[in-house]
């Protein structure tokens, strides 16, 4: 489920980027490069149609974002076990003959 939702999220984000780039700003933009879209979308141009698509994709993007956060929070992270102090004492260093333990 999580993987499918990530795929949908990525697809929606790429489509949203493309739709925003295709929209016709005041000076033409990429819509002018692709022919303006007037014949395809009718006499009014593509502005109302593209605005609706942009709004729908933005809502989908927000919904998939929130869903991903909720699923990730529900899954949770299992804390890694911390290292505890060793249960056995560390071996002492060998002493030289003739010296007492702990002495110099």
C-alpha positions in Angstrom: 0.0 0.0 0.0 2.8 2.4 0.9 4.7 1.7 -2.3 1.6 2.3 -4.4 0.8 5.5 -2.7 4.4 6.7 -3.2 4.1 5.9 -6.9 0.7 7.8 -7.2 2.3 10.7 -5.3 5.2 10.9 -7.7 2.9 10.6 -10.7 0.7 13.4 -9.5 3.6 15.6 -8.7 5.1 15.2 -12.2 1.7 15.8 -13.8 1.2 18.9 -11.7 4.6 20.3 -12.8 3.7 19.7 -16.4 0.3 21.2 -16.2 1.7 24.3 -14.5 4.3 24.7 -17.2 1.8 24.3 -20.0 -0.5 27.0 -18.7 -0.5 30.2 -20.6 0.9 33.1 -18.5 0.5 36.7 -19.7 3.4 36.5 -22.1 2.7 33.1 -23.7 5.0 30.6 -21.8 5.2 27.0 -22.9 1.6 27.0 -24.1 2.7 29.3 -27.0 5.4 26.8 -28.0 2.8 24.0 -28.1 0.3 25.9 -30.3 -1.6 27.8 -27.7 -4.4 25.2 -27.3 -7.2 27.4 -28.6 -8.3 24.9 -31.3 -8.2 22.0 -28.9 -10.0 23.6 -26.0 -12.5 25.8 -27.9 -12.6 29.5 -28.5 -12.1 30.5 -24.8 -8.7 28.9 -24.8 -7.3 26.4 -22.3 -7.4 28.7 -19.2 -10.5 27.4 -17.5 -9.8 23.8 -18.3 -6.2 24.0 -17.2 -7.2 25.8 -14.0 -9.5 23.0 -13.1 -6.9 20.3 -13.8 -4.3 22.3 -11.8 -6.7 22.5 -8.8 -7.6 18.8 -9.0 -4.0 17.8 -9.1 -3.1 20.1 -6.3 -5.8 18.5 -4.1 -4.6 15.0 -5.0 -1.0 16.1 -4.2 -2.1 17.3 -0.8 -4.2 14.2 -0.1 -1.3 11.8 -1.0 1.1 13.9 1.1 -1.1 13.7 4.1 -1.8 10.0 3.5 1.9 9.2 3.3 2.6 11.0 6.6 -0.2 9.2 8.4 0.9 5.8 7.1 4.5 6.5 8.1 3.4 7.6 11.5 1.2 4.5 12.0 4.1 2.2 10.9 6.3 3.8 13.5 10.0 3.2 14.0 11.2 0.4 16.2 13.9 1.9 18.4 17.2 0.2 18.0 18.5 -1.5 21.1 21.1 0.4 22.9 24.3 -1.2 23.9 24.4 -2.0 27.6 27.5 -2.3 29.8 29.2 -5.6 29.4 28.2 -8.1 32.0 31.6 -9.6 32.5 34.5 -7.5 33.7 37.2 -6.7 31.3 40.3 -8.9 31.6 43.2 -7.3 33.5 46.5 -6.7 31.9 49.2 -9.2 32.8 51.7 -8.0 35.3 55.5 -8.4 35.2 57.0 -10.9 37.7 58.0 -9.2 40.9 55.5 -6.4 40.8 52.4 -6.3 42.8 49.1 -6.0 41.2 48.1 -2.4 40.7 51.7 -1.2 41.5 54.3 0.3 39.4 
